[in-house]
């Protein structure tokens, strides 16, 4: 069974600084996908970035990058140049073999201060 | 292009009642998934529908059931409501054949409170 662990309940960062949100995962599958979603107070989950287990390059999407370390089973999200609008819950998730079920972690609340 | 829309946004029910939540998937999307998010937790997978057929189910009892319609909209039905069913219910849609890399587009959810 897949499991996602996010050990940081909350993180604080100043505007314009970079921040790393931690995520470790556990799976016996060889093929899997790793995702990060942002959940603002409105409740909607917003897709940020995806990394496939066979991708050799770390994924990047604008200010978001995913630091993928397969041997350590970690998939940390790096947000560069934080903005006030980045304040939200961030969830790491993994896709399971066979269909698009996502297994989510418990999330990290990020607060960006001016 | 319209996104995923869910209705109602909030709902209050009492124990033992039944509830139906609705979801309109994003235009062109043929797969719908439902997730339950309890307070302070990550979403948990309930089930997925692909082209009107159930295509996977999480660890939820049979009183959680669903439907997908020909226009790919979907319903989540919960019978015999329990207090622990209080949660945010999220619907997500995607296009193409379900796979590991397909990203999901989520609605804003229905907040269900069971008293």
Interface residues (C-beta under 8 A of the other chain):
Chain A: X4 X31 X32 X33 X35 X37 X42 X43 X44 X45 X46 X47 X50 X52 X91 X93 X95 X96 X97 X98 X99 X100 X101 X102 X103 X104 X105 X106 X107
Chain B: X31 X33 X35 X40 X41 X42 X43 X44 X45 X48 X50 X55 X56 X58 X88 X90 X92 X94 X98 X99 X100 X101 X102 X103 X104 X105 X106 X107 X108 X109 X111
